[in-house]
Amino acid sequence: MKDQHKTKTGGEQIKVKVHMEADRKAMQGDTSMLPDPDFHAKTTYKIGSKVICCLEGARIGIQYETSFAGEPCEIYHCILESKSFLEKMTVIEHTIPFFLPIREAENDLLSSNAMKFIDHVGELLQAYVDRREQVRLIKELYGNQIGELYHSLPYHMIEFVLDDFDCKVTVSVRYADLLSVLPTRIRVLAWPIQHSKNNSTDTPSKNVPARLSYAEDALRTMSLPEAFAEIVLNLQQALQQLFQH
């Protein structure tokens, strides 16, 4: 094992040790599995979905465990270091997605309150995984009804089109910030599909989309998959009320 660890980079070694610390905590209480004595000198904390480990030198390793609907997702790592007790801690390594604002959090929080920074990064990661997995789930469950789907890298802007109905329905959601799991700016529009007929002198007013307020309310209060199911369930009736006179 030691030879294998020597071939790893310094950052990978630290991540391995953080993993080993988490495994040691899971093993405690089983007398048939004795932990490595080297870890007795280290302090490890399990706080919610975070494992915080004091590493060699003035370093702290944090392991972030994310989940969705009770199922585990990715594990992320962040390594903090302070050159001395008089200097603020800095992030020296991490596996956090580049589009999440860890450097902003470092500048705003880490110098004044390390624990607040650690908690904030954990909330950022979990919210990102929640939004991403909600989108993955609607694609998995309703992919045949979604014509187009676009999203930003952190999934805080999402747009998709429903084209399996008599109208084209466009859905646009925006989240207030990267900590949110429910959107705050929502617009759902139904666009009447114009069928080619012999008398195709449709006036422009017939092409004006109508807002689906019931769909916007569902997206505002439910997770994306739950809201999608609610929208589809009531869509035909809502379209009939809007466009059939």
N, C-alpha and C positions, 0 to 999 in steps of 0.2 A: 504493500500500500504506500509506503514512504517513497519508493521509487516512482510510483505513478504520480504522487502529489508533486514531486519535484519537476515533473514535465509540464505542470500546469502553470499558468501565469499567476502573479500574486493575487489578482482579483479573483480568479477561479478558486485559489486555495481558500480565500476568506469565505467565499460562497459555500464551498464544501464544508467548512467548519460550522457555518451557520446551520446548514442542513444537519450536520452531525449533532449539533446541540439540540435541535428540534427532535431528532430521533432519540437522543438520550432522555429527553423529557418524557417522550412517549413510552420509553422502556422502564421508567422508574416504577418500583413496586414489584417488578419481576426479578426474583432473586437468582434466576437461572441466567440472566443477562447482566453482566457486570460492566458498567460504563468505564471508559478510558480514564485512568487517574488524572491525566493531563487536564481534564475538564473540571476537576474539582476546584481548581484555582480560578475558574471563570464564573461569572454570574450571568444567568440566563433568566429572562422573564417571558412568560407567555401572557400577552394581554389581548384578549379578543382574538382577532385574526392575525395578530402580529407576534413574532418571536424576536425579542431584542437580546443581543448577546454582546457581552464585553469581550473584545478581542485583544490580541497582543498589542502593546503600545497603547496610545491614547485613541483607540479606535472602537467604534460601536457598529455592529452589524445588525441590520433589520431585515427580517424576512416577512414579506407581505403575502398572505394567502387570500386569494379572491374566490368568490363562489357565485353561483346563480341558481336560484330555485332550489337551494339546499345541496347542489352538486358542486364539487371543487372545480375551479378553473386554474388559471396560471398562478405561478408563484413568482414574485418579483423580489429583488434585493436592492438594498441601498447601504453603502458603507460611509460612515461619518468619521472624521478625524480632526483632532486638535493638536497643533504642534506643542502647545503648552497650556497650562491652566489659565494663562492670561489672554490667550488668543481664542477667538470664536471657532466653533466647529465648522467644517466645510464638507461638502459632498465630494468624495474622491472617486467613487465608482458607483454605478447603478445600472440596473437592467430595466428601468422604467421607460416606457415608450417616449420617443423624442418629442412628440407633439403635446405631451402633458407638461405644464409649466413648473417643473421642479426647480429650475434656477430662480424663478420669481419667488417661489416659496422659500428657497434657501435665503435669498436676500431679505425677504420680509419677516421671516419667522425664526430662522435657525439661530441668529445671533442673540435673540432675546429669550427664546423658549424652545429648547430642543424637542421637548415632548410634544409641544403644539405642532411643530414642523412634522414630526413623525406621524402624528395622528392625521394631519392634513393630507399628507402624501397617501396614507392609507385610504382616506375618503375619496381622493381623486381617482385612485386605481379602482376601487370598488364601484364607483359611479360610472367610470368608463366601461368596465366589464358589464355592468347592468345594461347600459344603453346598447352596447355592441351585441350582447346576447339576445336582447329583445328584437333587434333587427334580424339576427340570424334565425330566430324562431319564427317570425312572420314569413320569411323566405322559405323556411322548411315546411310550414303548415299551409301557406297560402300562395306559394310561388306561381301556381298556374293562373292566379287571378291578378298578379302584379305584372304590369307590362314593363315598367321602368322603375329603377330604384337608385337613388344617389344619396351619398352621405359624406360628411366631412370625416377626416381621419379620427378625431375623438368622438365621433357620432353625436355631436351637439347640434348639428343641422342635418335633417333628414327629409328627403322628398321622395314620393313614389306615386305611381299612377295605377289606378284600377281600370282595366279596359275589358273586363269580362261581363260588362253590363250594357244596357241600352245607352248609357251616357259614359263619357270619359270623366273619371273622377280624379282630381289631383289633390294630393295631400302634402302639406308643407308644415313641418314642426321645427321650432327653435327652442333650445333650452336656455334658461337665464344665465347659467354658468356651467363650468365643468364638474360641479358637485351635484348637479340636479339629475334626477332620474325620471321626472315628469316634465313635459314641455310647458312653456308659458306662452309662447306665441304660436298660434295654430291657425291654419287656414285650409279649409276643405271646400273645393269648388266642383260642381257638377257642370260639365260642358255638354250640351245637347249635340248628338251626332246628326249631321245633315245627310240625309239619304238622297241620292240623285233621282230626280223625278222629271217627267216631261216638263212640268211647270216648276222650274227651279229658280223662281224669283223671290227667294227668301230675303226678308229684310234683315239688316244688321242686328236689330233688336232681338231676333230669334237666336242669335249666336252668343248672347250675353250669358255668362255662367251664373249659376245660383249657388249661394253658400248653404252648406249643410250644417246647420247649427247643432243638431243632435250629435253629429260625428265629431265636431269640435269639442263639445262637452265631454264626450267619451274619452277623447285623447287627453283632455286636461285632467281627468280624474283616475284613469286606469292605466295599467301598463300597456305597452304597444300591442302585444298579442291579444289581450283582453279587449282593448278598444277596437282592434281590427275585427274581431268576431262580432262585436256589437254593431259596428258599421255595416258589415255585410248582411247581418241578420235583418236589418231594417232598411236596407238601401232601396230595394225595389219599391216598397211602399212610399218612401220619401220621394223618389224620382217621379212616381205617378202623381203625387200631390203637386209637385213643382211644375211638371211639363205637360200633363194631360188635362185639357180643359173641356 
